[in-house]
Amino acid sequence: MTTLADVTTFADVTASSPDFTVRLLGHPLVRDEGGEWRLLERKAAALLALEGAMKRGRLVTLLWPDTREAAARNNLVHLLRKLHQLANFVLVEGRELLSLAPSVRVDVHALQLGGAALPEDVVHATLLGTHSFDDCQDLEEWVACERERLEEWCLLALGERARTLEEAGAYDAALACVLRLLDLDPFSEDAYYRLMRLHALRGNRHRALRAFDRLCDLLRRELNAEPLRATVDLARTIRSADLSFVAPNLVSRGVQA
């Protein structure tokens, strides 16, 4: 059983999520009335992850697909009661149509709407942590789609952060963002392009050229493709030791992060 001591990002949670009521990125947590973070059980976390209003009948089908409706509805009543006891205030409201209470702020919803900054630990987190829902097929498919959507969103956010950091001259921090981009999308030529630039900006031409070589090998081996002309031109410029490309603004290449 997971305890708060097992949540490696718990120290970051209190610092990076001061306005959130529910934390679903990484180990699911809810902040109680006294401001303390409490661990959420698997199905309680899934319930709070669902966006918008939803009928009880649909909820019980998602959470207990193999249980008779009467028993599943009873399970939902107990789950809602446990959530209330855990937080000591109403998280979900409604009778037949249920939705989050207006005061409840969920980290993933706020981040995707652009209503909050991207905490450092979020880019390493997975929606609903490592919870599996293989006993709830429809819910499992929804969670998989949401995790993929969140990953795409994180790619865009990381690319923007890397660009901003590079413009500010914070090359080490920008490099960390780009390396995370490559963790999420190992075939991203744009991320390799940024990686080459940043190594060169930090004075590591050999690392920049090694990154280019890795990209070429990867594209040829896995995709039977060659790098874009802009990437080849950047490698040629770095190889010639002509660092005239170094400028505050990232050169536009017409390639998205």
PyMOL commands that set and color helices and strands:
alter all, ss='L'
color gray80, all
select helices_A, chain A and resi 4-6+10-16+42-49+56-63+69-87+107-112+120-124+137-167+171-184+189-201+205-223+229-239
alter helices_A, ss='H'
color red, helices_A
select strands_A, chain A and resi 22-23+29-31+37-39+54-55+92-93+97-100
alter strands_A, ss='S'
color yellow, strands_A
deselect
rebuild
show_as cartoon
